Structure formats: structure tokens, C-alpha cells
Amino acid sequence: VGPRELELWAHSEERAQRVRAKRPERFLDVRHADFRRDPLGVARRIYAHCGLELEAATLARMQVWAEQQSGERQVQHVYTPEQFGLTRGQVRERFADYIARYDL
């Protein structure tokens, strides 16, 4: 499964970059760590980027959701490339451009 999925996701990422290059203003990068740290701040950035108004009622519902997600309810999933027949080096090599582009 690993090699097939590695190629599928790498090809998809390359295709997405070609689309993004044509209309960069339509994209907003959000790091998962930023979303985990400050989900409401990220939501505000997304709304602002899209030119949308974030209504108070919507923000309140987001706040309730964020509070429900915090603490012990969060489940952490940890996987290794080896579980899927890959090595970390293979993944890093295949996504080298992406890793460099986004300073990961």
C-alpha cells in the first residue's frame, strides 16, 4: 500500500502546485500546528483571505467546538513509513521539493 500511496499523493501534490501557480491568490497556507494552537485565529485568517464576514454567532459555535476538542478528548494518531513498506528517506526524497518550499 505504501509505495502506491506515496506516488498517488506525490503526483497529487505536484498537480496541485501547477494549479496553484496559475492562481496563487486563491490559496492560503495553514499549518496544522497553527490550527491546533489557535483554531479561531486560523478561522479568522481564512475568512479574511476569502473576503467573508465571520459572524458573531458562527464564531461562538466555533468557540464551543474548539473547547470540546481541547484536552484529553484529542486522539493522537502516530504512524511510521515502515508500517507501510516505506522508509522515512523515501518519503523525504519524494517530497523534497514540497518540504523545501514550505520549510518543513
Helices and strands as residue ranges (DSSP letters): H 2-22, G 24-26, H 32-37, H 39-49, H 56-69, G 71-73, G 81-84, H 88-94, H 96-101
